[in-house]
Amino acid sequence: MLQSKSSMQKALASNLDAEEILHKLNKKNANNPELYGIAKGKNLIVISLESTQNFVLNYEINGEEVTPFLNELARSSYYFSDFYHQTGQGKTSDSEFLLDNSLYPLPRGAVFQTHPLNEYNAMPEILKTNGYYSAVFHGNNKSFWNRDVMYKTMGYDQFFSEEYYKITDENTINYGLKDIPFFHQSIPYLKDLPQPFYARMITLTNHHPYLINEEEQWIEPYPVDDGTVSRYFTTVRYADEALRQFFNDLKTSGLYENSIVVVYGDHYGISERHQEAMADVLGKASITAYNQVELQQVPLFIHIPGKKGKVVETVGGQIDLKPTLLHLLGIEAKDDVHFGTDLFSKDHNELTVLRNGSFITKDFIYTSETCYIKPFGAPVDPKKCEPYMEKAKEELDQSDQIIYGDLLRFLKQK
């Protein structure tokens, strides 16, 4: 039923629909001239941290840091402390779609599976016109989430899936190749890529149900009866160590100095079904609707060798990554259709919309038809959130129209 409805929308769509959406969109690029082109010509390495939420940073169990390397990375990078995933049912694939297209995922299903042959103006295509080679690295089956088809649509030059890796019973767990051997085996491929390159790397180990061998548990499980929450910290710790080793390998390989490295959480790891255990983890009496939105925060680090670290407190989401990274690389995409804005800009739009319609602003969180004031989480007069409600709904609707109607095909015909 959904497929036939979508096909009908595409068949009935016209160039006028595309022009109308473009007219409605605020295409004013919010940029920071101080940082424009600060990473011009450098390789861009983007690492997707599976199921990593922001609350694990600086968290300790029995005096041991859960994320010692990420804590260190936050001090040597631009670290965004109020950044959110915006994925829907497509989980990791949705986060990839958000990153590369600055469009929202769909309310049902995964764009990678439902609309893999649409016309997009994705990051790899834009970067290709600026001399970049692009590749994705993932130690899993190439057809999972229909990646092998979608990556071609978005313009990637190469996909290093599980067939490129030496995979054994010892170096795999759960969904595929463990993160440490994945990163280690990826280095030779990275070194062989034409430069400058855009490389996306998708980690796997910190995936539900959070299994790891005892000898690779470098931190104790959290002392709670909920096994999912308890084990989560052990696989986060493993992923953190994998990332530390990867940064060291980048340095010894000679790639580090000429690369900008972006690390971000792809989506939540602990669902709403584990609220009792999460209340214990966070030291709260209970998890409120406000807290649940806060838990959608994921880490974002933009690491540029030679640049000092800085905490950036602006509200943002995965939809902002594309315009932010293009700006840092000194690439203008004036005619690009995107809903995000440069996270470094003073004109950045501090309205982050989640796929379920909840949204976060500098001062408020709106969810479950309630307006809460930050940082206390107390309900306030709904009128405080009203100025953002229509804009949030409009953005989701417009993005859906672009995808369902395949509207970007008309713009490419110009």
NORUR-V573890 format. One record per backbone hydrogen bond with DSSP energy under -0.5 kcal/mol. NH is the residue of the N-H (numbers start at 1). CO is the residue of the C=O. If there is no record, write none. Layout:
NH;CO
NH;CO
//
This chain:
5;1
6;2
7;3
8;4
9;5
10;6
11;7
12;8
13;9
18;14
19;15
20;16
21;17
22;18
23;19
24;20
25;21
27;25
31;29
33;31
35;32
36;32
37;327
38;35
39;328
40;37
42;39
43;258
44;197
45;43
45;260
46;44
46;199
47;45
47;262
48;46
48;201
49;47
49;264
50;48
52;49
53;51
54;297
56;53
57;54
59;56
61;64
64;61
66;59
71;67
72;68
73;69
74;70
75;71
75;72
76;72
76;73
77;73
78;302
79;77
79;310
80;78
80;300
81;79
81;312
82;312
83;80
84;316
85;296
90;109
91;88
93;90
94;90
95;91
96;92
97;93
98;94
99;95
100;96
101;97
102;98
113;110
114;110
115;111
118;115
120;118
123;100
125;122
125;154
126;122
127;123
128;124
129;125
130;127
131;128
132;127
133;196
135;198
136;158
137;200
138;160
139;202
140;138
144;141
146;143
147;144
148;142
149;146
150;146
151;147
152;148
153;149
154;150
155;151
155;152
156;151
157;134
158;134
160;136
161;159
162;140
164;161
165;162
167;165
172;169
173;176
176;173
177;139
178;171
182;178
183;179
184;180
185;181
186;182
187;183
187;184
190;186
191;187
192;188
193;189
193;190
198;133
199;44
199;197
200;135
201;46
202;137
203;48
203;201
207;205
210;207
216;213
217;214
218;216
222;230
224;222
227;225
230;226
231;227
232;228
233;229
234;231
235;231
236;232
237;233
238;234
239;235
240;236
241;237
242;238
243;239
244;240
245;241
246;242
247;243
248;244
249;245
250;246
251;247
252;248
253;249
254;250
254;251
255;250
256;250
258;255
259;256
260;43
261;303
262;45
262;260
263;301
264;47
265;299
266;49
271;269
274;271
275;272
278;274
279;275
280;276
281;277
282;278
283;279
283;280
284;279
288;286
292;288
293;289
294;290
295;291
296;293
297;294
298;83
300;80
301;263
302;78
303;261
303;301
304;302
305;259
305;303
307;304
309;75
310;77
312;79
312;310
313;311
316;82
318;84
320;317
321;318
324;320
325;321
326;322
327;323
328;324
329;325
330;327
331;326
332;330
336;333
338;336
339;102
340;319
342;30
345;342
348;345
350;348
351;349
352;360
353;351
354;358
357;354
359;366
360;352
361;364
362;350
365;372
366;359
367;365
367;370
370;367
372;365
372;370
373;378
374;363
377;373
378;373
380;371
384;381
385;382
386;382
387;383
388;385
389;385
389;386
390;386
392;388
393;389
394;390
395;391
396;392
397;393
398;394
399;395
400;396
401;397
402;398
403;399
404;400
405;401
406;403
407;402
409;406
410;407
411;407
412;408
413;409
413;410
414;411
//
